[in-house]
């Protein structure tokens, strides 16, 4: 059911977006939402085609008197990040989202909203279904599996596309035009360690939650709390720790917001350990940003289970403590707040002696990553860990000579009486991959304002959607 005061204009866009929120669409699970897009295409007499990866292209004929214009590609991804608060029961593979409106923002009930990139998908469909739009021939490109490594774009059959201009609707700050993005890659660091049983130890469960989490690219400079780092700080402060279980983080592109750890200590009592946790957590609240003020930490006695010895436990904790996380360097040649290089310590798993740490890094210039990659290899060697470099994806080099950019700036100035900001984004847009496949295609990205993407705090600023839609339709009508 739509929430009270759900927006009604622009009608086609908001209706399509609502349908997107009611169709489960996790990464690699886009079949049902793809069926919806195909049904819209067929209802409007438009041809469509999919490639072997599941990417979908809908071909929209040009409006009357515009049929012979050059084809324009409108590009978005079908999948969404699936994150929820620990107190929320939600099956992202089968259940629709429950929507809420608060102070002019649309969000979901303690889950991600999927405005990233569902709002862009809805706008693309609205260009097809709203007969008041005058458009050149359009190729609506809907990719899959963007949020788990841009797999759809990486494996796109670009021969199916004919357009030489592309608008990507997957950026999240209204009144800004984006002409560049980072590339990225990651690591899987692992080891299989021996378990021991020592019945004399006291066993405890540490739970950390309530952190904001968020997008590991566009929010990495905000110094949001990382649940892995906080749990490690506490455990190292004890000294006498034997790890049995450690689970934190959910995906490479999400700053981890929760941690669950089972450990034992032979020298400390529950009261001593709990007092230490209270002392540390009070300090964390004191310096973490306001978005993390919901932080909670809980320590409870637990049943003993097999655990690592003290040496292997120390090895893991010291690896986590020394592993980089956050913004590594900033741009010295463009916008002052643009992060050049960053790392997200994304997840840790320790269960039955199997240890896995996953992290990702983002960059504008791959040559700049060499010292960072050497650091990670050195850490893994020092702590006797296996290190696997995960395949990456390319960035999108800014092109200030772009004709689409020039038109976008001019149009924005005419419509809103001021020039938009021109930016690159510290996140992985599919434009980087698509530019590699289609080097002669001119590209530009923009979108309405979305905050808290990749977290349960994701929200869409309703007031930015109508001007975004007017700008998009005017852009399309003038090409």
GUNUSE-66583 format. One record per residue: x, y, z of N, C-alpha, C in turn; residue in one letter. Coordinates in steps of 0.05 Angstrom, whole numbers, plus 5000, padded with zeros to 4 digits. Each point is the difference from the previous one (the first is absolute). Example, Ala and Ser with C-alpha at 12.3 -4.5 7.8 and 13.67 -1.06 7.14 Angstrom:
// residues 2
526448865156498250245000501850245000A499350214986501650245001498550225014S
This chain:
// residues 479
501749765000498350245000501850255000X499250194984501550254999499650155026X502150135010499750165024498350254995X498850105021498550254998501750224989X498950154981501450234987502249914981X499849744991502049924980499850194976X502250094989500050204979498449904975X498750194987498449924976501050144974X501850185002501150134976503050025001X501449924979499049904974498849725003X497649974990498449765006501449744990X500950004975501249754990502549925015X501750195006502449935015499449895027X498350135015499449915028498649735000X498349954980498649754999502049774994X501750054981502049794994501849955024X500850215014501849965023498649845021X497450065005498649855020500049704993X499549944974500149724991502749875005X502150164996502749895005500449935029X498850165018500349945029498449765008X498149914985498349785006500949744987X502150014984501149764986502749955012X500549785013502649945011502149994977X502350135005502050014978502950025012X500749795016502849995009501849954977X502650055003501949944979499949704994X500149944974499849734990497149895003X498150165008497349915003498150204987X500750094975498450214987497949904981X499549745000498249884980497250135000X498950035024497250105001499950304992X501950165008499950284992500650034971X501649824989500450014971497449934985X498549815011497449944987498250255000X500150155022498350245001500850204979X502650044996500950194980499249904972X500349744995499349894974497050034995X498349965021497150034996499450294993X501450195013499550294993500850054971X502249884991500950044973498049894980X499049765005498149874982497350155000X499250105023497550155001500250264984X502450104997500450254985501149964972X499949754991500849934972503050034995X501649975020502950034997501449734999X502049984983501649764998502049995023X500849755007502049975021501749764994X502349995013501949784997501649975025X500749765007501949955022502549864990X502250045014502449864993500349765019X502249854997500349755015500350055030X500850255008500450065028497350085013X497950064984497550085012499550304998X501950154989499650284995497750044980X498550215003497650044984500250274985X499450004974499950254984497350024989X498650235005497450064989500450224979X499049964976500350194978497450164997X500250265006497750184999500250174974X498149984982500150164975500050305007X501150154982499950295003497150114997X499450225013497450124997499750114972X497550084994499450114974501950234994X501150004975501950204991502849985012X500449795017502649975013501149724995X498749854983500749724996502849974988X501050204986502649974986502250145015X499550085025502250105017501849785009X502450075009501949815010498949865025X500649755003499049845023501450085026X498550025021501050075026499649765019X502149925015499949785019499450125028X498049885013499450075028500749765017X501950025018501149775014499650005030X499149775011499649965028500549705007X500149945025500249725008497549915016X499249754996497549905011500249925029X502449925010500249895027500450215021X499649925025500350195022501649865022X501350175017501349895024497949925020X500449785014498049895018501150005029X499550215014501050035028497650085018X500049885024497850065019501250035027X498550135018500850015028499549735013X501549955021499949735013497249955012X498550215007497449965012497749984979X500749994975498149994978500049724987X497749874999499749754985499250064972X501749944980499350054973501449814981X498549884982501149814980500350154974X502450094993500450164976499549854974X500049735001499649854976497049954994X498350065020497149934996498150225008X500850185017498150195012500450284988X497750154996500250284992501050175022X500950244993500950195020497550155011X500350085025497950175013501150285000X498650194988500950274996498950195021X501650215006499250215019500950274990X498650205008500850284993500450155026X502350135003500750155023501350264992X498850235007501350264995501050044972X498449914981500650044972501849804987X500649785015501849794990498449744999X500449854978498849744997502149795008X499249825018501949795008498449755006X501449785006498749755006500249955030X498449815009499949945028502449825008X502250145009502449875011501449824980X499650064974501549864979500950204980X501849914983500650174977497550054983X500050224986497750094984500249904971X502549994990500349924972499550234981X500050255010500050234982502650004983X502149895011502449944986499749724988X499349964976499750184978497249984988X498149925019497349964991498650264990X500850235012498850254991500850064971X502649944994500950044972498549814981X499749755009498549814983497150104995X498850105021497250104997499950244981X502050175002500150234981500349914971X501749794996500349904973497449894989X498649855017497449894991498050224995X500150215016498150224997500550144973X502550024991500550114973498649854978X499649745005498649834980497050025003X499050005025497149985003498550265001X501550225006498750275001500050114971X497750014988499850094972500350304997X500250155022500650284998503050064995X501649805002502950034995500549984970X501650194989500949994973502949914999X500449774989502749885003501149914973X502750004998501349864977499849705005X500949844981500149715006501649955025X499049835018501349945025500649705002X502349955012500749735009500150005030X498049895013500049995029501549755009X502450055012501749785008499749965030X499149755007499749925028502049785005X502150055016501949805005499349855026X501449775004499549845024502649995017X499649915024502349935018502050235003X499150245002501850235002501250015028X498449945020500850065027501949805012X500549784987501949805010502549984983X500650214984502450004984499750084972X497750134993499450104973500149784979X499149765008500249774982498550034974X497650135002498450034975501450174980X501150235008501450174981502549874990X501449865018502549874992499649804978X497749865000499549794980497950084980X499450264998498050104981500949954971X498149914984500549984971499450274988X502150174998499650274991499350024971X500349784985499350014971497050034996X498449965022497150034998499250295001X501950185006499450285003501050164976X498450204991500850164977500450295007X499150095023500250285008502950105003X500450254996502650125003500150215023X497750025014499950185023498549855022X500950045025498949845022499650185025X497649985011499450135026499749785021X501750015020499849825023498650155023X498049875012498350135020500549895028X502549945006500749865024501850165020X500050264997501350165020498050145018X500850115023498150045022500150275012X500950204985500050285010498850184978X497650095004498750184981501550264997X499950114976501450254992503049954996X500849744997502749934994500149824976X501950054982500549834976502649855004X499949744995502449845005501249904973X502750034999501449944975502349805006X500149885023502149815006499449845025X501249775003499649835023502549835004X500149885024502349835007499849724987X502349874998500149724996500249865027X500049745000500249865025500849724998X500949885022500749725002499949925030X501049775006499849925028501849765006X499949925026501549775009498349815016X500749744999499049805018502449885014X500150045027502249915016499049785019X501449774999498949775014502149835012X499049815018501749805011498249805014X501049755002498649805015501649945025X498850045023501449995026498949785018X501849905017499249785018498350105023X498149835008498250065022500949845025X499350115024500749875025497650035019X499949825019498050015021501350025027X499350215014501150055027497750085018X498949805014497650045015500350205023X502450065008500450175023499650304993X500150064974499750284992497150105003X499750265006497450134999499450094972X497649954990499250054973497950224999X500350184980498350244998499250054972X497750134996499250094974499950315000X501450124981500050294996498350074976X498150185004498350094978500350304997X500550094976500250284993498050064978X498450215003498150084979499250295003X498150084983499050275001501750214985X502249914988501650184984498550074974X500750224987498650084976500749824977X502549914998500949864976499950204976X499649904976499850184977501749914977X500050184980501449954975503050025003X501449794992502949995005501550184981X498750134981501350194983499350295007X497650084995499350285004499950085029X500049815019499950075028502649935015X502049904986502349905013501650225015X499750254992501550225013498550105024X497649905006498450115022500949895027X501949825001501149885024497849865017X498249874985497949845014501349765014X498749925022501149785015500049744984X502149845004500349744987499849795023X498049845000499549815022502349805003X501449944979502349815002502350135016X500650254993502150145014499350045029X497550075007499250055027500249745017X499049784988500249745014502949935006X501750054980502849935003501350175022X499350265001501150175021499449895027X497549925003499249895027501549755006X500149814981501349745006502950035005X501450184986502850045004500550135028X498150155009500350135026500049805023X498849764995499849795020502749865003X501249944977502749875001499749704999X498649895019499849715002497449914986X500149964974497749934984500549764983X498049824999500049784981497450014983X500350054975497750044982498749734993X497449995001498549774991498350054975X498950254999498150074978500250304996X499950084975500150294993498450034974X497950165001498550064976499350305000X500950144979499450284997500150084970X498350184992499950104973498449824982X499050124977498349844983500950014970X501450214992500750024971502450194997X501449974978502450154995499550304998X497650084993499550294995498350125023X499949875023498550105023501950035024X500150235013501550035024498749835022X501449825013498749815019498950155024X497549935007498650135022499449835024X500449734998499449825022502349805002X500349895024502049795005499049815021X500649744997499249805019502549835005X501049995024502549865007499649835024X500949754999500249825023502949965007X500750045025502849985008500249905029X502349915007500449925028502450145012X500050025026502250125015500349855026X502449925007500549855024500650175024X500550264996500950175022498050225008X498050054983498250235006497249905006X498850145019497249945007498150164982X497449925000498050144985499950295008X500150055026499850285009502350174990X502449895001502350154990499850064970X499249804985499750034971497850194992X497849995015497750174993500750295007X501450045022500850285007501950114979X501749834990501950094979498550074974X497949854994498450054976498550275003X498950045024498550255004501950244997X502449985012501950214998500850064971X500649794985500850044972497750114983X497649895004497750094983499350295006X500350095025499650285006501950184985X502549904997502050154984499350004971X499049774990499249994971497850204994X498050005017497850194996501050295000X502050055016501050275002501350114974X501249824984501350094976498849924974X498249805000498749924976498150214990X499550024974498150204989497249955011X498350214997497349985011498449784988X500549924976498549784987500449745015X502149985016500649755015499150015029X498450205007499250025028498149785009X499149844982498349775008501749765008X502650035001501849775008499149875026X499949745000499749855025502049775001X500949935024501849795004499049825023X500149754997499049825021501949765004X500449945025501749765006498349825017X500049744994498449815014501649745003X499649855022501249735002499049824978X501749824991499249824978501049715007X498849814987500849725003502849974986X501749845012502749964988499849844975X501550084980500349854974502949994993X500849824983502949994992500950274990X502550075007501150264994502949984991X501050224988502850014993501750035025X502649944997501750055022500750305002X501450075021500650285004501750124978X501949854989501850104979498550064975X498349824991498450044975498050225003X498850025024498150215006501450274998X502350025012501650254999500750074971X500749794985500850054972497750134984X497649905004497650114986499550285009X500050045026499350275010502150214992X502549925000502050194992499950064970X499249804984499650054971497850204996X497749965014497850194998500850285009X501550015022500850265011501750164981X501849864986501950144982498950024971X497749884994498950014973498950284995X500650124978499050274995497050014994X498850225008497250044995499550304998X498550094980499350284997501450134976X499850275000501350154978503049995004X501449934978502949995001501350264990X498850114978501050254989497850154987X500350274997498050174988501250134975X498250094982500850134976501550265006X502250044986501450265002499650174976X498449914980499850154975497150074993X498049905014497250064994498650075025X497549915004498450075023501449915026X500050185020501649955024499149765016X497449944999499049785016499949734986X501349994976499949764984502249805010X499249775009501949805009501249874975X502749984999501449874978500149705004X500649925024500549725006498949935027X498649775002498849925026499949705002X499649915025499749715006497649975018X498449794995497949925018500649725011X500649995026500249755014497249905004X499149824982497149964996498949775017X501449785003498749785015502249825011X499349875022501649795013498249775006X501049764994498649755007502049815014X499349905023501649795013498049805011X500049764990498249805009501349724995X499949835020501249744998503050014992X501350215007502950024994500650134973X498050044984500450124973499850305003X502150144992500150295002500050134973X498350204996499950154975499650305005X501750164990499750295001499750104971X498050164995499650124973500150305002X501450124981500350294999500050094971X499250254995500050114973501550265000X501050084977501250264998499150144974X499950265000499250164978502150204992X500250074975502250174990499250144975X501250244995499850134974502349934982X502349965011502449934984501149745011X500049794984500949745010502950005009X501650174987502850015008500350095029X498050155010500150115027499649785021X499049774991499349785019502449835008X502250024986502349825004500950005030X500550235013500849985028498049865018X497450054994497949875016500149704996X500249924975500149714995502449875012X502250145000502549895013499649985030X498650205012499449995028498449755008X497949944984498349775006501549744997X501649984979501649764997502049965023X501250225009501949995022498549925026X497650105004498549925024499449714999X499149904978499349724997502549825005X502350084990502449855004500850015030X499750235012500850035028498249835018X497549974994498149855016499449734989X501549914980499849734989497249944990X498950184983497449974989500149974970X498149864989499849984971498550254990X501050114977498850254990499349964970X497550034994499049984972499050274991X501150104979499150264988497649944983X497750135006497649974985500050174975X499049904978499950144975498650275003X501150214988498950265003498550104976X499350265000498650134978501350274996X499850114976501450254993498450245010X501450225002498850265006499150144974X498950235004499050174977501550265002X501850044981501650255000498350244992X500050215016498550244994500750124973X498050084985500450134974498450265000X501550225005498650265001499450114972X500949874979499350094973497449864990X498749845017497649854992497850194990X498849934977497850154990497549975017X499649765011497849965019500350185024X502450025011500550175022499450294994X500950104977499550274992497050064998X498649814988497150034998498749995027X500949825018498949985026500350255017X502450124999500550255014498250224990X499950034973498450214988497049975007X499049754998497249955006499450065029X501749915018499550055029500050305006X501850154987500150295004497550134990X499049914977497550124989497649945017X499949755011497649925015500050105029X502450015013500050055028501650265008X501050134979501450265004502649985016X501249775001502849975010501249754988X502750015000501449774988500249775020X499849754991500349775018503049965006X500549875022502849925006500849774981X502450004992501149794983501949845017X499549745002501549845019500749724989X502049895013500549714998499149885027X499449745001498949885024501849785009X500449985026501649785011498249765005X499249894978498349764999500249874973X499249754998500249864974497550024984X499950184981497750014982500649814976X497949904988500449834977501150144976X500050275001501150154978502949934995X501549945020502849924996500349764983X498449805006500149754985498950044972X497750144998498850044974501750174982X501550195011501850164984502249834988X501049805015501949824990499049834977X497449935002498849844978499250164977X499350265005498950174979501550275002X502650014992501650245005499050254985X498449974979499150234985497350115010X499049885021497450095011500550235020X498650224997500250235018498149945023X500950055025498549925024499850235020X497850005015499550195021498249875021X500450075025498349875021498950225019X497549965008498750185019497649855013X498950125021497749875013499050185023X497749925012499050155023501649945025X499450125022501549975024499249755015X501949835005499749755016502150015022X499349965024501949995022499949725013X502349925012500149755015499849754983X500750024974499949764983501749775012X499149764996501349765010499649965030X498150155012499549975028497050015005X499149915024497150025006499150295003X501950195000499250295000499750114972X500149844980499750104972497450154998X500150244987497650164998500250184975X497750064988499850164976498750265006X501350224992498850275005497950054979X497549995008497750024982500150254983X500750235012499950254986502050024977X502049834999501950014978499249834976X497949845003499249824978498750154977X498250185007498550154979501950174982X501950155012501950154983501949814984X500749785013501649804985498549904976X497549945003498449904978499750214978X499450255007499850214980502650044985X502249995015502750034988500549764980X499449765009500449774983498350014974X497550075003498350014977500850224981X500750235010501050224983502649924987X501749875014502649904989499449824976X498249815005499349804979498750144976X498350195005498550144979501850184983X502250095011501850184985502149864985X500449745004502149854986499149914972X
